[in-house]
Structure formats: C-alpha cells, structure tokens
C-alpha cells in the first residue's frame, strides 16, 4: 500500500513540475496561491449519515471538520478558511458546491465517515417438513417432503481504515461543465469580454483546467493517505468516484477531495473516531497534507516523511 501511495504521489508531483517547465517562452512562471480553503462537514441535521454502535457520522464529521479548520487557521493566517456548516444542520449537497464556487475556493475538503454493512451468514440447521399439494379437484392430494433448514445470522463488517476519494478521470466532462462556469465568471470579473461557454476553444480550456484539478486532487488525496499511514492508520488508498451522491466532488470547480476518516461500523474505529485524541490526530494529519500540498504547488517540494 505504501508503494502504491508513493507512486501516485510521484505522478501527481511530476505533473505539477512539468507544467511549470512547459510554460510559454518568456512568460513568468505562475505559482498557484491558495487563498481560500473550503472545509465541508458531511451530513448534518436530519441527515445522520452512517450509524455505529453508539454514534452518528454527522457528529464525527462536524467535530473533525471544526478541529481541522481551527488548525488551518492557525497554520495559514493569510488563508481564508470557510465552512459549509459549523453546527448540526443540513446544507443541501448542491448548496455546498455552490457555496464553494461562489467563494472561489482553491481547495475543497469534505470530511466523512465510512461504514460497511453487516455480513449475512447461513448455517445448516437440519430439515423441516414442508406440506405441498399435487393434482386438482378430486385428484388433489396432500403430500409432505423434507427440506433443508438454515439459521440466518449477521456479524460486524471487518472493514476498517481510511480512504480518500476524488472525482473520476473518466468523467471529466461532467466536472468540466462547472469548471467552465467558474472560468467564465473569472473572465467576466476581470474584463468586459463575456466568453461563449459553448465555444470549442473555451470548452478545451475548461477540460484542460479540469485535468489540472484532477491531478492536484490526486496529489492532495495521496498526501492525506500518506499522512494517515505515517500516523499508524490503516489506509485503503486513494479512489475515484463518479456515482450519484458525490456531487461535492463533481460540481466544485477546484481541486476537491472527500476524506473517509474511518469505519464507524468497526468498533475500534468508531471508538477512535469519537475520541478527542483520534479527532485531533485526524485533523492534524489532514492539515499536514494540505501544508505539504501548498508547498509543492507554490513551487517548493513537498517534504517527505517516513521514506
């Protein structure tokens, strides 16, 4: 797993370095500056999210997100840290993405908790007598036969650990639509020229930025999982998602990640996720990953840890 994470990280960093080398001749090197980070606490209000033996996902998400935001504010006093929610309420998924785009976020970090369904088991428990009938009318006869009987029971899902999601590369067109909208707004803010979002050249630029956002999302997600591993957590790696319900990854016109901080369905994970120690460690690890990402994207190498 460590080798896989390191490989993904090197690919993402290589993209950033190469794009700086292949800038137009004579053009100044543009160093991306992170000015605004959006911290999203998943679920909330009437939406409890996943449920453990004694806790709800929404409460863990909020606690970790607030701790993460506070650490980011302390680490980056010149960066604006905005929250999609700071209490037990439910902003719609669409409103979260709209909020991030309207505030021109440079990073979107969504905090979540994973869960695995109970595992069903069937155990042979002997035979039972089953009654059935054959024929019709006066020829109808009652018969019996022996059929196997099973006892059904469920056990906890053993899945545990962290995983971080990014929007799938094969669905770039879906995200490109929102990237294009933001590019259009940025142009309108700076000039009197109103671009045609259906223009092929403008669409090409949107897809180019979408590709850059994918690579940067991959870089940040890889760094997050690497920090978890360095902290002793079990990592399930970086994964791509494109299914319904991951709107905050699709509709945010910026590098975006969704961090699954552990499995609430796994009791040791649930205990860790609800502990002050666990929440502080998770927040610190995500903050450290963002710090390394910021250094790398602003022209400095991401400091390596544990290699």
Buried (B, 14 or more C-beta within 10 A) or exposed (E): EEEEBBEBBEEBBEBBEEEEEEEEEEEEEEEBEBEBBBBBBBBBEEBBBBBBEEBBBBBBBBBBBBBBBBBBBEBBEEBBBBBBBEEBBBBEBEEBBBBBBEEBBBBBBBBBBBBBEEEEEEEEEEEEEEEEEEEEEEEEEEEEEEEEEEEEEEEBBEBBBBBBBBBBBEBBEBBBBBBBBBBBBEBEEEEEEEBEEEEEEBBEBBBEBBBBBBBBBBBBBBBBBBBBBBBEBBBBBBBBBBEEEBEBBBBBBBBBBBBBBBBBBBBEBBBBBBEEEBBBBBBBBBBBBBBBBBEBBEEEEBEEEEE
